[in-house]
Amino acid sequence: MIVVREAFLNVLRGSIFLLCSLLCAYPAIAADFQQPTPEELKMTSDPAAPDAAAVYLFREETSDDKLHIHTLYARIKILTEKGKEYGDVEIPPYEGRTFSIRAVQGRTIHSDGTVIPFTGKPIEKLLMKQGDVREMTKVFSLPDVQVGSIIEYRYVLSYDDNIASSPQWYVQQSLYVHKAHYHFVPTQRELISKSEHGNMVNGLLYASVLPKGAQVREGVDGYDLAVDNIPAEPDEEYMPPMQSISYRVLFYYSSYRTGDEFWKEQGKYWSKSVDHFAQPSGKLQAAVQQIVAPTDTQEQKLRKIYAAVMQLENTSFTRQHSAEENKAEGLKVKTAEDIWEQKRGNDDELTRLFIAMARAAGMKAYAMIVTNRNQGLLVTSYMTWSQLDDEIAIVPVNGKDMFFDPGERYCEFGKLHWKHTLTQGVRQIDGGTEIAQTAELSYKDTQVNRFAQLKLANDGKLEGQIRITFTGSDALRWRQVALRTDVEQTKKDFEEELQRSMPAGVVVKTNHFIGLTDSDHVLMALVDASGSLGTSTGKRVFLPGDFFDANAKPLFVHAKREAPVDLHFPYQVQDQVILTLPVEFKVESVPKDAEIPLPHFADYVAKYKGSDTSYSYGRLMVVANILYHPDEYPQLKDFYAKTNAQDQQQAVLHVADATVKGQ
């Protein structure tokens, strides 16, 4: 947040009359929309975006920090039924928190030239509710949107005269953009940065990623950018956070001139805040003495402290308690000692408590604040602290840094949630802070073992039990699902996910979990399987060679890839299935054993066996590398195509003296 220096408020107040005059006159200006061309009206598809549901014919964003106005103007051609959803326009929630809607105009133009004006008003829409936190936005719907229509709209937002709000131009959109124009008029007033601890702002900077040939131009009336033929932002599976790498220009007022200066100085403020909160007070030292033994090793002490912190209520997963509630209960939140005494805190508070208790036990412990890799990537040239999301802890043990994530409920000791791995941030070091990167996970950290003991009747009916154990990231995911909902809903969600990959006719039902609230042990799900299995033709029955992935959705089936691939975390999946057969059935053939490598990155092994009484197989899938450049996509695609084809192989049973009943 940037605020105008008080000495200049009177000057700005003098512009209020002009601002109000412009706002009053604005509807007349906004109503002057562009006249569609005959070619635009007749469009039924777009050669520049052959499969597009809709395309931007023109898009314009204007930001004026002198008059405290942001505007958006858009013309969109609707090409398919799916494209009609773009007639529902959403004003981004980040704008809605600080901006007021001053004007909304729009119209729908049918392919025959008929114009239908928008006469409604924006309404509020709930985007997210978690605990007491509600995120709202404003939406409005253009009238009678049809395939072939052109929709056109503009909205005007204003903000307080003591605030300066530099724009963020996300040039690459979800739709192909034929033409776009961006304009920014910065304030000339003296500014104070609230986000930079009251420092005087001494410059306007921007960070950009733009297509070849595009350039931000600075003139006497501000900054301009004109672009043509911008491809739609990729919509592909397992993408990294595209908002961090797509075409964009991010303006910001700053008190700093260089990134080194910014991150060092801001890191100092943050580190001081951490140390104040995480001071190892006398009460914490006494608490730690009750938890650890003098003869414990450093790692043993950390395990006990970590377990104690994990037992506290994590309000980031339950609900935040308001200041009024805390006051009514006589609680305060100023230091880690307060968190320990009240037995609850949010994710960052619990992380700082762990650091304080490690320090109280006589160890060096450091905080690190990182970018959530599921939402963004740290761009050090973009000097804003808001890129950093979550705090983790680092403790040197036997000369090697160990990373901890006590703010992630049920995260295993000495591990990080995957979103905090392979990401950058700012960490404490002796005497200051520095930009650093977090540790990565190994495929051995996340293991899924699936075992099925099944029995097939001579009428094709199936019954049996499935046992699935999880460690690492998969175990953490299901434990946190249960924390946010409840056990019964988690059982339902789990069986729905498992059901999607089951063979046709097989029905699964989650019986119960073991270790759902105990991250020190593996998580186990026990599942009942029933229904029917296999397809009969004459005296043969065809069974899916792979039980667990018989109906799994294949990954990476598209011929080309635009965005990098981020598989989130490495993993290992090991399967063992034993299917007991009725006496009338004999195994005629099984799939051929297979080994499919992706050298240095992944491996797949499957072995099959048939006997007079059973069909069984074992399967191992190891994915050790998670990040792939688009140039590496063909090899990754080929690997998954081959493993999927192997999973679709069939085993064949022969019926000795009778056909299968009920098939």
Residue pairs with C-beta under 8 A, 6 or more apart in sequence:
1 163
1 193
1 194
1 195
2 163
2 164
2 165
2 166
2 191
2 192
2 193
2 194
2 195
2 201
2 253
3 162
3 163
3 164
3 191
3 192
3 194
4 12
4 161
4 162
4 163
4 164
4 187
4 189
4 190
4 191
4 192
5 189
5 190
5 191
5 192
7 190
8 189
8 190
9 161
9 162
11 189
12 161
12 162
12 189
13 161
15 66
15 67
15 161
16 161
18 67
19 67
19 68
19 69
19 158
19 161
22 67
22 69
23 69
23 102
23 103
23 156
23 158
26 102
26 103
26 156
27 103
27 105
30 103
30 105
30 154
30 156
31 105
33 75
33 105
33 107
33 152
33 154
34 58
34 75
34 152
36 75
36 109
36 113
36 150
40 57
40 77
40 150
41 109
41 111
41 112
41 113
41 148
41 150
42 111
43 77
43 79
43 148
44 79
44 148
45 79
46 52
46 55
46 77
46 79
46 176
48 55
48 176
48 178
48 229
49 55
49 175
49 176
49 231
49 232
52 79
52 80
52 83
52 175
52 176
52 232
53 78
53 79
53 80
53 82
53 83
53 85
53 86
53 175
54 76
54 77
54 78
54 79
54 80
54 83
54 86
54 175
55 76
55 77
55 79
55 175
55 176
55 177
55 178
56 74
56 75
56 76
56 173
56 175
56 176
56 177
56 178
56 179
56 180
57 75
57 76
57 77
57 150
57 178
57 179
58 73
58 74
58 75
58 178
58 179
58 180
58 181
59 72
59 73
59 74
59 75
59 173
59 177
59 179
59 180
59 181
60 71
60 72
60 73
60 74
60 180
60 181
60 182
60 183
61 70
61 71
61 72
61 73
61 167
61 169
61 181
61 182
61 183
62 69
62 70
62 71
62 73
62 182
62 183
62 184
63 69
63 70
63 71
63 165
63 166
63 167
63 183
63 184
63 185
64 70
64 184
64 185
65 164
65 165
65 166
65 184
65 185
65 186
65 187
66 185
66 186
66 187
66 188
67 185
68 158
68 159
68 160
68 161
68 163
68 165
69 102
69 156
69 157
69 158
70 95
70 99
70 156
70 157
70 158
70 159
70 165
70 167
71 154
71 155
71 156
71 157
72 154
72 155
73 153
73 154
74 151
74 152
74 153
74 154
75 150
75 151
75 152
76 86
76 150
76 151
76 152
76 175
77 149
77 150
78 84
78 86
78 87
78 145
78 146
78 147
78 148
78 149
78 150
78 151
79 147
79 148
80 147
81 147
83 147
84 145
84 146
84 147
86 145
86 151
86 175
87 108
87 141
87 142
87 145
87 149
87 151
88 139
88 140
88 141
88 142
89 106
89 139
89 140
89 141
89 142
89 153
89 155
90 125
90 137
90 138
90 139
91 101
91 122
91 137
91 138
91 139
91 155
91 157
92 137
93 127
93 135
93 136
93 137
95 157
96 136
96 137
96 138
98 159
98 160
98 163
98 165
99 157
99 158
99 159
100 157
100 158
100 159
101 122
101 138
101 155
101 156
101 157
102 156
102 157
102 158
103 154
103 155
103 156
104 118
104 121
104 122
104 140
104 153
104 154
104 155
104 156
105 118
105 153
105 154
105 155
106 117
106 118
106 140
106 142
106 151
106 152
106 153
106 154
107 115
107 116
107 117
107 118
107 142
107 151
107 152
107 153
108 115
108 116
108 118
108 142
108 143
108 144
108 145
108 146
108 149
108 150
108 151
108 152
109 115
109 116
109 149
109 150
109 151
109 152
110 116
110 144
110 146
110 148
110 149
111 146
111 148
111 149
116 143
116 144
117 143
118 140
118 142
118 143
118 153
119 143
120 140
120 141
120 143
121 140
122 138
122 139
122 140
122 155
123 138
123 139
123 140
124 136
124 137
124 138
124 139
125 136
125 137
125 138
125 139
126 134
126 135
126 136
127 135
127 136
127 137
128 134
128 135
129 135
130 319
131 315
131 318
131 319
131 320
132 319
132 320
132 322
133 320
140 153
142 151
142 153
145 151
159 165
164 186
164 187
164 189
164 191
164 253
166 184
166 186
166 204
166 251
166 252
166 253
167 182
167 184
167 251
168 248
168 249
168 250
168 251
169 182
169 225
169 248
169 249
169 250
169 251
170 243
170 246
170 247
170 248
171 177
171 180
171 182
171 210
171 214
171 225
171 227
171 230
171 246
171 247
171 248
171 249
172 230
172 231
172 232
172 233
172 242
172 246
172 247
172 248
173 230
173 232
173 233
174 232
174 233
174 235
175 232
176 229
176 230
176 231
176 232
177 227
177 229
177 230
177 232
178 228
178 229
179 226
179 227
179 228
180 226
180 227
180 228
180 230
181 224
181 225
181 226
182 223
182 224
182 225
182 226
182 249
183 222
183 223
183 224
183 225
184 222
184 223
184 224
184 251
185 221
185 222
186 204
186 222
186 223
186 251
186 253
190 200
190 201
191 200
191 201
191 253
192 198
192 199
192 200
192 201
193 199
193 200
193 201
193 253
193 254
193 255
195 384
195 385
195 386
196 254
196 255
196 256
196 266
197 269
199 255
200 255
201 253
201 254
201 255
202 254
202 255
202 257
203 253
203 254
203 257
204 251
204 252
204 253
204 254
205 251
205 252
205 253
205 254
205 383
206 216
206 223
206 249
206 250
206 251
206 252
207 249
207 250
207 379
207 381
207 382
208 216
208 248
208 249
208 250
209 245
209 246
209 247
209 248
210 216
210 225
210 227
210 247
210 249
211 227
211 230
211 247
214 225
214 226
214 227
214 247
215 225
216 223
216 224
216 225
216 249
217 223
217 224
217 225
223 251
225 249
227 247
230 247
231 562
233 242
233 246
234 242
234 562
234 563
236 558
236 561
236 562
236 563
237 555
237 556
238 555
238 565
238 566
238 567
238 568
239 563
239 564
239 565
239 566
240 373
240 377
240 563
240 564
240 566
241 373
241 374
241 375
241 376
241 377
242 563
243 376
244 376
244 377
244 379
245 377
250 382
250 384
252 382
252 383
252 384
254 262
254 383
256 262
256 265
256 383
259 380
259 381
259 383
262 383
263 380
263 383
263 426
263 433
263 435
264 432
264 433
266 385
266 426
267 426
267 432
267 433
267 434
268 432
268 433
270 369
270 385
270 426
270 433
271 367
271 428
271 432
271 433
274 352
274 355
274 367
274 391
274 428
276 335
277 334
277 335
277 336
277 349
277 352
277 356
278 335
278 336
278 352
278 353
278 355
278 356
278 359
278 365
278 367
279 335
279 336
279 337
279 356
280 356
280 357
280 359
280 360
281 335
281 336
281 337
281 356
281 360
283 337
283 340
283 341
284 336
284 337
284 340
284 356
284 357
284 360
285 360
287 340
287 357
287 360
288 305
288 357
288 360
288 361
291 304
291 305
291 308
291 357
292 300
292 301
292 304
292 305
292 361
293 300
296 304
298 363
298 395
298 397
298 398
299 397
301 358
301 361
301 363
302 358
302 361
302 363
302 395
302 397
302 402
302 404
302 413
303 413
305 354
305 357
305 358
305 361
306 354
306 404
306 406
306 413
307 413
307 520
308 357
309 350
309 353
309 354
309 357
309 406
310 406
310 409
310 410
310 519
312 339
312 340
312 343
312 344
312 345
312 350
312 353
313 343
313 344
313 345
314 344
314 345
314 346
314 347
314 350
314 407
314 409
315 321
315 344
315 345
315 346
316 346
316 347
316 407
316 409
317 409
317 480
317 483
317 484
318 483
320 346
321 331
321 344
326 332
326 333
326 342
329 342
331 338
331 342
332 338
333 339
333 342
333 345
333 349
335 356
336 349
336 352
336 353
336 355
336 356
336 357
337 356
339 345
339 349
339 350
339 352
339 353
340 353
340 357
345 353
346 407
347 390
347 391
347 407
347 408
348 390
348 391
348 407
349 407
350 406
350 407
351 367
351 391
351 392
351 393
351 404
351 405
351 406
351 407
352 367
352 391
353 406
354 365
354 393
354 404
354 406
355 365
355 366
355 367
355 393
356 365
358 365
358 393
358 395
359 365
363 395
363 396
364 395
364 396
364 430
365 393
365 394
365 395
366 393
366 394
366 395
366 427
366 428
366 429
367 391
367 392
367 393
367 394
367 427
367 428
368 391
368 392
368 393
368 394
368 425
368 426
368 427
368 428
368 436
368 438
369 388
369 389
369 390
369 391
369 392
369 425
369 426
369 427
370 378
370 388
370 389
370 390
370 391
370 392
370 420
370 423
370 424
370 425
370 438
371 377
371 378
371 387
371 388
371 389
371 423
371 424
371 425
372 389
372 390
372 419
372 420
372 423
373 418
373 419
373 420
373 421
373 422
373 423
373 566
374 419
374 568
375 389
375 419
376 387
376 389
377 423
377 424
378 387
378 388
378 423
378 424
378 425
378 435
379 387
380 424
380 435
388 425
388 426
390 407
390 419
390 420
391 407
392 403
392 404
392 405
392 407
392 416
392 420
392 438
393 403
393 404
393 405
393 406
394 401
394 402
394 403
394 404
394 427
394 428
395 401
395 402
395 404
396 402
401 439
402 414
403 414
403 415
403 416
403 438
403 439
404 413
404 414
404 416
405 411
405 415
405 416
405 417
405 420
408 416
408 417
408 420
408 476
408 480
409 479
409 480
409 483
410 475
410 476
410 479
410 480
410 483
410 517
410 519
411 417
411 476
411 519
412 471
412 472
412 475
412 476
412 519
412 520
413 519
413 520
415 441
415 445
415 472
416 438
416 439
416 441
417 473
417 476
418 441
418 473
418 568
418 569
419 568
420 438
421 438
421 439
421 440
421 441
421 569
422 437
422 438
422 440
422 626
422 627
423 437
423 438
424 435
424 436
424 437
424 438
425 435
425 436
425 437
425 438
426 433
426 434
426 435
426 436
427 433
427 434
427 436
441 472
441 473
441 569
441 570
442 570
442 624
443 570
443 571
443 572
443 622
443 623
443 624
444 572
445 471
445 472
445 473
445 569
445 570
446 470
446 471
446 472
446 473
446 474
446 475
446 569
446 570
446 571
446 572
447 469
447 470
447 471
447 472
447 571
447 572
447 573
447 574
448 468
448 469
448 470
448 474
448 571
448 572
448 573
448 574
449 468
449 469
449 573
449 574
449 575
449 576
450 466
450 467
450 468
450 548
450 573
450 574
450 575
450 576
451 466
451 467
451 468
451 575
451 576
451 577
452 464
452 465
452 466
452 467
452 529
452 547
452 548
452 575
452 576
452 577
452 578
452 579
453 464
453 465
453 578
454 462
454 463
454 464
454 529
454 533
454 547
454 577
454 578
454 579
454 580
455 462
455 463
455 464
455 579
455 580
456 462
456 533
456 534
456 579
456 580
456 581
456 582
456 585
457 463
457 582
458 582
458 584
458 585
458 658
458 660
458 661
459 660
459 661
459 662
459 663
460 532
460 533
460 534
460 536
460 541
460 660
460 661
460 662
460 663
461 530
461 531
461 532
461 662
462 505
462 506
462 529
462 530
462 531
462 532
462 533
463 529
463 530
464 528
464 529
465 511
465 526
465 527
465 528
465 529
466 498
466 508
466 525
466 526
466 527
466 528
466 529
467 524
467 525
467 526
467 527
468 498
468 524
468 525
468 527
469 522
469 523
469 524
469 525
470 478
470 522
470 523
470 524
470 525
471 522
471 523
472 569
472 571
473 568
473 569
473 571
474 571
475 519
475 522
475 523
476 519
478 490
478 494
478 513
478 516
478 523
478 525
479 516
479 517
479 519
479 523
481 490
481 493
482 489
482 490
482 513
482 516
482 517
485 493
487 513
487 516
490 513
490 516
491 510
491 512
491 513
492 510
494 510
494 525
495 508
495 509
495 510
495 527
498 508
498 510
498 527
499 507
499 508
500 551
500 552
500 553
501 548
501 549
501 550
501 551
501 552
501 553
502 508
502 547
502 548
502 550
502 551
503 533
503 544
503 547
503 550
503 551
504 550
504 551
505 531
505 532
505 533
506 529
506 530
506 531
506 532
506 533
507 529
507 530
507 531
508 527
508 528
508 529
509 527
509 528
509 529
509 530
510 525
510 526
510 527
511 526
511 527
511 528
512 525
512 526
513 523
513 524
513 525
513 526
514 523
514 524
514 526
515 521
515 522
515 523
515 524
516 523
532 662
533 543
533 544
533 579
534 541
534 542
534 543
534 544
534 653
534 663
535 541
535 542
535 663
536 542
536 655
536 659
536 660
536 663
538 659
539 654
539 655
539 659
540 588
540 652
540 653
540 654
540 655
541 585
541 652
541 653
541 654
541 655
541 660
541 663
542 650
542 651
542 652
542 653
543 579
543 615
543 650
543 651
543 652
543 653
544 550
544 648
544 650
544 651
545 590
545 591
545 608
545 617
545 646
545 647
545 648
545 649
545 650
545 651
546 575
546 606
546 617
546 619
546 646
546 647
546 648
546 649
547 575
547 577
547 579
548 575
548 577
548 619
549 647
550 647
550 648
552 644
552 647
554 640
554 641
554 644
555 640
555 644
556 565
556 633
556 636
556 637
556 640
556 641
557 637
557 641
558 637
560 633
561 630
561 633
561 637
562 630
563 630
564 627
564 628
564 629
564 630
565 627
565 628
565 632
565 633
565 636
566 626
566 627
567 623
567 626
567 627
567 628
568 626
569 626
570 623
570 624
570 625
570 626
571 622
571 623
572 620
572 621
572 622
572 623
573 619
573 620
573 621
574 618
574 619
574 620
574 621
575 617
575 618
575 619
575 620
576 616
576 617
576 618
577 616
577 617
577 618
578 614
578 616
579 614
579 615
579 616
580 613
580 614
581 587
581 613
581 614
581 615
581 653
584 655
584 656
584 657
584 658
585 653
585 654
585 655
585 656
586 612
586 653
586 654
586 656
587 610
587 611
587 612
587 614
587 615
587 651
587 652
587 653
587 654
588 610
588 652
588 653
588 654
589 610
589 651
589 652
590 608
590 609
590 610
590 615
590 617
590 651
590 652
591 606
591 608
591 617
591 646
591 649
591 650
591 651
592 608
592 649
593 606
593 607
593 608
594 604
594 605
594 606
594 646
595 603
595 604
595 605
595 606
596 603
596 604
596 605
596 639
596 642
596 643
596 646
597 603
597 604
598 635
598 636
598 639
600 624
600 625
601 623
601 624
601 625
601 636
601 639
602 621
602 622
602 623
602 624
602 625
602 639
603 620
603 621
603 622
603 624
604 619
604 620
604 621
604 622
604 639
604 642
604 643
604 646
605 619
605 620
606 617
606 618
606 619
606 620
606 646
607 617
607 618
607 619
608 615
608 616
608 617
608 651
609 615
609 616
609 617
610 616
610 651
615 651
615 653
621 643
628 636
